[in-house]
Amino acid sequence: MTNEASAQFSERGFLVLPGFLSTEQVAGLNKAVDDSLTSRPEDWWRLSDSFRQAPNVLPWTDAFDFAIEQRPILDLVEHWFGEDVSFEEFSILIRDPTENLSEAKGWHRDITRDYSRRAEIDAVSLIYLLTDVGEDDHCFSVIPGSHDGLLHLRPNEHKAGEEVDILGPAGTAVLFHARCLHCGKLKPKGRQRRSLHIYYSRANGPRTSEWTDIPERLSAKTDPLLPPRLYSKWNSTDVFDGTGKKPRDLPAGLTMAETLSEVQRRAREESARV
Ligand SMILES: O=C(O)CCC(=O)C(=O)O
């Protein structure tokens, strides 16, 4: 990864890398998504008619491991943090065609919706597009600089046109700071969009999300080519108090979907607080 890419990431808070994955890699990842949908439907959570997500698939497949372990991305993330990095979360997202264009997940920062704690957001997210995203498709959109120079911005406070819509062919990688304001924009003619969402943070910090179990296959790895503490948080109980923390006060026996719905409800409540 060039110094130029690193400087761009620091200044704008995101970086778009078209053609990062090969056609074969994208096909393999889409097959793994299909397999998850058919063989483990219970891992999928539906937030709205256009939004499906599976945040805990790693225990049942190794098909996504290489996507987490891309050295050029890890180099950049290590450079950004300037210390050992850790893997935090892996999630598959599907945005389906819909007539209901009101976005359930509007402008937000990740990790915490508490505006007063936005400077504490300390994670970087890697997105892979697994389908082509053109102008008419649902897209990820981000406000440049809202992780740093525009950190004062509240959700929906930016000027119209200040955001950048991320379009690109399948195989595009997008790295963004979780502190950047972003949203998923729905389009009336949007085709199904599939993406993978991976989070990294500091190995020395708290875990920023406990929604993804890190299986022993990964935590036991001793690959000298990987950051030494990449999977070190597999058993961490020190979890940042935000959207990545499973509520401790819910009744036992809730399904993953019910738990996640409650977390989303609390996150919306949190963002509405002044
Ligand atoms: O890409 C999308 O549709 C929304 C993704 C999002 O909001 C997130 O990654 O936090």
The ligand as a Gaussian input file, in Angstrom:
#p B3LYP/6-31G(d) Opt

LIG

0 1
 O      -23.871000      -0.492000       3.420000
 C      -24.953000      -0.313000       3.989000
 O      -26.018000      -0.490000       3.416000
 C      -24.968000       0.173000       5.405000
 C      -23.733000      -0.272000       6.115000
 C      -23.560000       0.406000       7.423000
 O      -24.264000       1.282000       7.796000
 C      -22.469000       0.006000       8.292000
 O      -21.574000      -0.726000       7.847000
 O      -22.455000       0.434000       9.462000

